[in-house]
Amino acid sequence: MSPAHPHLVWDWNGTLLNDLCLVVTATNAAFASVGGPSVTSEEHRTRFRRPIADYYAEVLGKAVDDEAFGRLDRIFHDAYRTGLTTCELAADAQTAMASWEGSQSLLSMWFHEELVPTVHTYGLTGRFIRVDGLRATVGGGRKAESLERHLAELGVDGSSVVLIGDSIDDADAALAVGGRAALYTGGFTDPARLRASGHPVADTLTDAVALATGKVSSAGT
């Protein structure tokens, strides 16, 4: 990666927030509501993708239309809210954020009205010049359009951005705005899938920041 990116965009779920176990539990609650199978954390990391309706359809073995996904998404989020207080930040999240010398913001595909107070609860509000979540009633879509809006609100050019996240969708979003991504193996995606993507990959958030700054050429290999 080229050095000296002036702005860093963080992903939240599965990146700064260590919520994989809760996400799998909530996903299984959604599947169980329609008589579907349960998945393990490793199965989830191997199969998860966006749009999430496509992932659900694969696991359930049947098409999931907008109406069906809306119902499953509500069940998922009800279960997720119930367990949220059990989640902690990633082990080195604070250290990683402190190691970035430029501006930072947060962009999540979780609901905005729930994200903002949660970020405040973890004492992170002052870290970010902007926090954006999903401003919709149903989630599950791709991140690229949300990133474009996020940067427009910031007045930041996409070519000056690096995004740290845990999914291929995070990397796709960064590329869509002309930016770059450093991918973290501790979240929702199997590390082998991340490494196969060709993007820089790190096993810790601190190493991901080092990749973003150009201080190392590769990590997590």
Beta strands, then each sheet from edge to edge (+ up, - down):
strand 1: 7-10
strand 2: 17-18
strand 3: 88-89
strand 4: 103-111
strand 5: 131-134
strand 6: 161-165
strand 7: 180-184
strand 8: 201-202
sheet 1: 5+ 4+ 1+ 6+ 7+ 8+
sheet 2: 2+ 3-
end
